[in-house]
Amino acid sequence: MTALFTPYDLRSLTMPNRIWMAPMCQYSAEVFGPGAGVAHDWHFTHYAARATGGAGLILVEATAVSPEGRISPADLGLWNDTQAAALRRIASFLKERGTVPGIQLGHAGRKAATDRPWRGGKPVGPDEAWQLVAPSAVPFAQGHPVPDELTVEQIQRIVRQFAEAAQRALAAGFQVVEVHGAHGYLIHEFLSPLSNRRTDAYGGSFENRARFALEVVEAVRAVWPEELPVFYRTSATDWVTENPEDERDSWTADDTVRLARELRVRGVDLMDVSTGGITSGIRIPTGPGYQVPFARRVREEAGLPTGAVGLVTEPQQAEKILASGDADAVLLGRELLRDPYWPHHAAAALGAAKRLPDQYGWAV
Ligand code: FNR
């Protein structure tokens, strides 16, 4: 039995394998009118293909809890019921294929309102832009707009929007919800001293910077059923302390372990461990599995199950990550864009049984 194809239980769910699809924005929804933020044929085909390809769990892309929270104007949203209805079709097909349907909920904060990456990813022009919000009035980078500093009342409203979006995700049939706490978006902006300069209850000490993340998680956990898991995606480090010449105060791997303990007692079931994204110009030593050691630390030191993500591309590599206890599952991003059938190919490479649909399985 391979580790990769050993089913994995969380609460009442059983993931059929440990090859999961990482959330990946498609930046493909309509921007204006009733179709704004609504999934359509592109999204359905994209996710259906990866379910047919054998992924054990699919995390649908970062889906905005409010219009202001979109990374690009073409992001999916879950701030209305039309958006939920369109996602229902995707969740239901995934379930039918035996793939657990999950969805990532996010708010982009000061990194909102950027263009689709294939058009350069820069802040959008005035025809599509909106006023950004963030913990502090500090822009992401040069050339990016200065966000408004959120009031406490506005912060509380966003906490409620996360819970409302989670309720819609549940109504749409999703069985896993992932809170997007990574990549320099709003939750990470509160956590990191590089973006949080507040002097009230939401800034300064670790407890204060973590307050928003924990409030969001508590609000989501409160509406998400006991029997279903909640995930949290983290940026485990800002990569500042790993660059000895950079002495700025930042978010570190030690902070992540501490946060993971807090999340665990609040009912988070798994940490999806990524890194980086808080500001531009920080050197990140990427390479195969470069974020895996952070997943291991969280798993070992906080006792929280983890998903490892980032340049996991080879079946043997993925198998080793699980067999050596670095993580409980692997999340694949770009490799599943290249090859939706990666899980079937990995099964063949490792000598495990394929989970092909009947329509194909009898024939090939
Ligand atoms: C991403 N990534 C990402 N991360 C996230 O938390 N939410 C998201 O919506 C997205 N969107 C997204 C779109 C695209 C096209 C890519 C390539 C990436 C990051 C992704 O989930 C993953 O962490 C990285 O791609 C690293 O894993 P791979 O690609 O090396 O397997």
Residues whose N, C-alpha, C, O or C-beta is under 5 A from the ligand:
A	BS01	FNR	A22 P23 M24 C25 E61 A62 S274 V309 G310 L311 V312 L331 L332 G333 R334 E335
